[in-house]
Amino acid sequence: MAYNLLLADRIRLTLSSRKDLEEKAMFGGLAFMVDGKMCVGILQEDLMIRIDPARRGDVLARPGCRDMEFTGRPMAGYFLISPEGTGTEPDLTRWIDLALEFNPKAKKSGKRK
């Protein structure tokens, strides 16, 4: 499934100064790994962010934000933001900054065998 290439370029530009950035194809989209941990990504037209699960109530009140669900249940700490919530560079940067703030506290996923 395709993802928004323009959004990918906008994220790359925002994260361009990072030396610990890696891109990976995931979930039919694109993930941006920071320090080996999933930080932000793209699923179709939506921005995916990984933030502190305790901030759930705060972020769900913002335009375009919803829980990320793959199995019918919200994934703790993962959220999708529709284009409505990422339309301007300050909007996108705020979301990415939230994910970067949480990244040092996030756990790395284990290597699959």
Secondary structure in CASP SS format (residue, H / E / C, confidence):
PFRMAT SS
TARGET T0000
AUTHOR 0000-0000-0000
METHOD secondary structure of the structure
MODEL  1
M C 1.00
A C 1.00
Y C 1.00
N C 1.00
L H 1.00
L H 1.00
L H 1.00
A H 1.00
D H 1.00
R H 1.00
I H 1.00
R H 1.00
L H 1.00
T H 1.00
L C 1.00
S C 1.00
S C 1.00
R C 1.00
K C 1.00
D C 1.00
L E 1.00
E E 1.00
E E 1.00
K E 1.00
A E 1.00
M E 1.00
F C 1.00
G C 1.00
G E 1.00
L E 1.00
A E 1.00
F E 1.00
M E 1.00
V E 1.00
D C 1.00
G C 1.00
K E 1.00
M E 1.00
C E 1.00
V E 1.00
G E 1.00
I E 1.00
L E 1.00
Q C 1.00
E C 1.00
D E 1.00
L E 1.00
M E 1.00
I E 1.00
R E 1.00
I C 1.00
D C 1.00
P H 1.00
A H 1.00
R H 1.00
R H 1.00
G H 1.00
D H 1.00
V H 1.00
L H 1.00
A C 1.00
R C 1.00
P C 1.00
G C 1.00
C E 1.00
R E 1.00
D E 1.00
M E 1.00
E E 1.00
F C 1.00
T C 1.00
G C 1.00
R C 1.00
P E 1.00
M E 1.00
A E 1.00
G E 1.00
Y E 1.00
F E 1.00
L E 1.00
I E 1.00
S C 1.00
P H 1.00
E H 1.00
G H 1.00
T C 1.00
G C 1.00
T C 1.00
E H 1.00
P H 1.00
D H 1.00
L H 1.00
T H 1.00
R H 1.00
W H 1.00
I H 1.00
D H 1.00
L H 1.00
A H 1.00
L H 1.00
E H 1.00
F H 1.00
N H 1.00
P H 1.00
K H 1.00
A C 1.00
K C 1.00
K C 1.00
S C 1.00
G C 1.00
K C 1.00
R C 1.00
K C 1.00
END
